Amino acid sequence: MKSQSKIVARYAETDQMGIVHHSVYPIWFEVARTDFIKHAGMTYTQMEQAGVMLPLAGLICRYFYPTRYEDEVTVEVSIQKLTPARIEFLYQVFSEEGRLLVEGTTTHGWTNLSLKPISLKKHFPAIYELVKHAQEDE
Protein backbone atom coordinates (compact mmCIF):
# COMPACT_ATOMS: atom_id res chain seq x y z
CA MET A 1 0.00 0.00 0.00
CA LYS A 2 1.12 3.52 -0.72
CA SER A 3 -0.45 6.37 1.17
CA GLN A 4 -0.40 9.97 0.00
CA SER A 5 -0.63 13.09 2.14
CA LYS A 6 -1.01 16.60 0.72
CA ILE A 7 0.90 19.38 2.46
CA VAL A 8 1.16 23.09 1.70
CA ALA A 9 4.45 24.65 2.77
CA ARG A 10 3.80 27.24 5.46
CA TYR A 11 5.75 30.46 5.88
CA ALA A 12 7.07 29.35 9.29
CA GLU A 13 8.65 26.29 7.63
CA THR A 14 10.84 28.35 5.30
CA ASP A 15 14.21 29.96 5.74
CA GLN A 16 15.34 33.46 4.73
CA MET A 17 15.54 32.32 1.08
CA GLY A 18 11.89 31.22 1.11
CA ILE A 19 12.89 27.56 0.87
CA VAL A 20 11.46 24.91 3.18
CA HIS A 21 14.10 24.22 5.84
CA HIS A 22 15.67 20.75 5.77
CA SER A 23 14.47 20.03 9.32
CA VAL A 24 10.81 20.23 8.22
CA TYR A 25 10.82 17.12 6.04
CA PRO A 26 11.02 14.63 8.94
CA ILE A 27 7.92 16.32 10.38
CA TRP A 28 6.16 15.88 7.04
CA PHE A 29 7.30 12.24 7.05
CA GLU A 30 5.58 11.82 10.42
CA VAL A 31 2.35 13.30 9.05
CA ALA A 32 2.46 10.85 6.13
CA ARG A 33 3.36 7.87 8.34
CA THR A 34 0.47 8.64 10.68
CA ASP A 35 -1.88 8.78 7.67
CA PHE A 36 -0.42 5.51 6.37
CA ILE A 37 -1.06 3.68 9.65
CA LYS A 38 -4.63 5.03 9.68
CA HIS A 39 -5.21 3.88 6.08
CA ALA A 40 -3.85 0.46 7.05
CA GLY A 41 -6.71 0.12 9.52
CA MET A 42 -5.51 1.39 12.89
CA THR A 43 -4.61 4.79 14.31
CA TYR A 44 -1.38 5.45 16.19
CA THR A 45 -3.48 6.06 19.30
CA GLN A 46 -5.17 2.67 18.97
CA MET A 47 -1.79 0.99 18.44
CA GLU A 48 -0.38 2.63 21.56
CA GLN A 49 -3.51 1.81 23.58
CA ALA A 50 -3.01 -1.83 22.55
CA GLY A 51 0.50 -1.65 24.06
CA VAL A 52 2.71 -1.08 21.00
CA MET A 53 5.13 1.81 20.54
CA LEU A 54 7.15 2.64 17.45
CA PRO A 55 10.20 4.74 18.44
CA LEU A 56 12.49 6.11 15.78
CA ALA A 57 15.81 4.28 15.36
CA GLY A 58 17.11 5.95 12.21
CA LEU A 59 16.39 8.69 9.67
CA ILE A 60 17.85 9.29 6.22
CA CYS A 61 16.83 12.21 4.03
CA ARG A 62 18.09 13.16 0.57
CA TYR A 63 17.27 16.53 -0.97
CA PHE A 64 17.05 16.91 -4.75
CA TYR A 65 15.06 20.12 -5.35
CA PRO A 66 13.76 22.84 -3.05
CA THR A 67 10.20 23.31 -1.86
CA ARG A 68 9.14 26.93 -1.51
CA TYR A 69 6.57 28.80 0.52
CA GLU A 70 2.98 27.90 -0.49
CA ASP A 71 4.08 25.00 -2.72
CA GLU A 72 1.69 22.06 -2.44
CA VAL A 73 3.49 18.76 -2.20
CA THR A 74 2.45 15.14 -1.94
CA VAL A 75 4.27 12.96 0.56
CA GLU A 76 4.00 9.35 -0.51
CA VAL A 77 4.88 6.64 2.01
CA SER A 78 5.18 2.89 1.81
CA ILE A 79 6.79 0.12 3.83
CA GLN A 80 10.26 -0.63 2.52
CA LYS A 81 11.08 -3.41 4.99
CA LEU A 82 9.16 -5.22 7.71
CA THR A 83 10.46 -7.69 10.28
CA PRO A 84 8.92 -8.79 13.59
CA ALA A 85 11.36 -6.41 15.36
CA ARG A 86 11.55 -3.41 12.99
CA ILE A 87 9.82 -1.50 10.24
CA GLU A 88 11.34 0.81 7.64
CA PHE A 89 9.25 3.36 5.78
CA LEU A 90 10.12 4.97 2.43
CA TYR A 91 8.99 8.56 1.83
CA GLN A 92 8.95 10.47 -1.43
CA VAL A 93 7.97 14.13 -1.61
CA PHE A 94 6.63 15.20 -5.00
CA SER A 95 5.84 18.62 -6.43
CA GLU A 96 2.43 19.29 -8.01
CA GLU A 97 4.09 18.56 -11.36
CA GLY A 98 5.26 15.16 -10.14
CA ARG A 99 8.94 16.02 -9.68
CA LEU A 100 10.70 14.09 -6.90
CA LEU A 101 11.93 16.74 -4.46
CA VAL A 102 13.00 14.74 -1.42
CA GLU A 103 13.34 11.07 -0.56
CA GLY A 104 13.91 9.52 2.82
CA THR A 105 13.53 6.56 5.10
CA THR A 106 12.80 6.11 8.77
CA THR A 107 13.52 2.96 10.72
CA HIS A 108 11.49 2.16 13.83
CA GLY A 109 11.66 -0.57 16.42
CA TRP A 110 8.58 -2.33 17.74
CA THR A 111 8.46 -1.94 21.53
CA ASN A 112 6.08 -2.31 24.43
CA LEU A 113 4.94 0.70 26.47
CA SER A 114 8.16 0.52 28.52
CA LEU A 115 10.13 0.85 25.25
CA LYS A 116 11.44 -2.69 25.61
CA PRO A 117 11.98 -4.24 22.15
CA ILE A 118 9.44 -6.89 21.24
CA SER A 119 8.63 -9.29 18.43
CA LEU A 120 5.44 -7.76 17.07
CA LYS A 121 4.61 -11.02 15.30
CA LYS A 122 4.79 -12.95 18.60
CA HIS A 123 3.24 -10.49 21.06
CA PHE A 124 0.73 -8.68 18.81
CA PRO A 125 0.05 -10.98 15.85
CA ALA A 126 -3.11 -9.14 14.75
CA ILE A 127 -1.24 -5.84 14.46
CA TYR A 128 1.66 -7.56 12.69
CA GLU A 129 -0.75 -9.07 10.14
CA LEU A 130 -2.42 -5.69 9.60
CA VAL A 131 0.94 -4.06 8.86
CA LYS A 132 2.11 -6.99 6.75
CA HIS A 133 -1.06 -6.78 4.68
CA ALA A 134 -0.46 -3.05 4.13
CA GLN A 135 3.05 -3.86 2.90
CA GLU A 136 1.80 -6.54 0.51
CA ASP A 137 -0.84 -4.27 -1.01
CA GLU A 138 1.85 -2.37 -2.92
N, C-alpha and C positions, 0 to 999 in steps of 0.2 A: 504494500500500500504506500502511496505517496500522498502526503497531505500538503495543502498549499494555504499559506496565510498571507493576506494582503496587509502591507504596512505603508504608511505615508511618512516620510522623513520629517520630523519636527524640527523647528528652529533650535531648540535646546540641545538637539543631538548633533549639531554641526559645529565645526571649528571656525576660526576667523576667515577661512577661505570659502566658507559656505559648503564644505564637504562633510558628510557624515563621519564623525570621529571613529577610529578603528575600534574603540572600546564598546561601541554601541552594538556591533554585530552579534556578540555573544548574548546580549539581551534579546535581540530579535530571534536568535536561535531558540532561546527559552520559550518565547511566545509560540513559535512554530512547533516545538516539541510538545508543549502543553496541548495545543490543538490536535496534534497527531495522536496523543494518548487518548484524548476525548473521542476522536473519530474511530479509534480502535475499539471503543466500547466501555471505557472506564475513565473517570476523571482522576487527576493527580490526588485530589482530596480523598476520593474513594479508595485509591491504592494505599495511601498513607493510613487511612482509617482501618484498612484490612491488616496493616502491620508491615508494609513494605515501603522502604525509602530508596531513593535513587541518587545518591550523592555523586557529584562530578569527580572524575579521576583524571581526566585529561581533556584538553581543548587545543585544536589546531584550526587556524584561520588563514586563508590565502586571499589576497586582495588583487583583483585584476583591473577594475575600473571603479571610479568614484561614484558614490551616490550623493546627490545634492539636495538641499532644502526643498521640500514639497514634492520630490520625486516619489512616485508610487512604485513599490517593489513587491515582488512575490517571493516569499521564502518557502522553498520546497524542501520537505524533510522526508527521509525514509530510513529504514533500519539497514545499516551496512553490515553489521555482524551481531549475532545473538548467541550467547552461551548461557548456561544456567547461572553463572556467576557475574556476567557482564553484558552490557549492551552498548553498541556504538551506533550513533546516528550520523547520517550524512545530510548536510544542509547546502542548498544552492540558492543564492539570491539573484533573481533575474530582474532586469529593467522591464518597463512596459513593452518595449520592443523585443523582448526575449533574449537580450544580451546577458551572459553570465558575468555578474559583477564580483561576487564573492563566493568562495566555497569553503566549507569547514566541516569538522567532525567534533563530536563530543563523545567521550567514553565515560560510562557510569557503572558503578558497582551496585549490585542488588544487596541490600542490607535489611536488617530488622530495625525496629524503632530505636534500638540502642546503638545503631550504626555498626553492628557486628555483621561481617559478610555472611551471606547465606547462599544456598543453592535454591534459586527461585523455583526450579523444576521440582525439587523435592519438597520444599516447605509450603509453596503456594502454586500447586500445579494448574489450577484454573487460570490464574493470572499469567503464568508462563505460556499456556496454550493460547490465550487471548493475544499476547504479544507475538508469539510465533506465527499465528494466523495472519496478523497484520503484516509481518515480514513476507510471508509467502504470497500475499495478494499483489505483489509488485509485478 
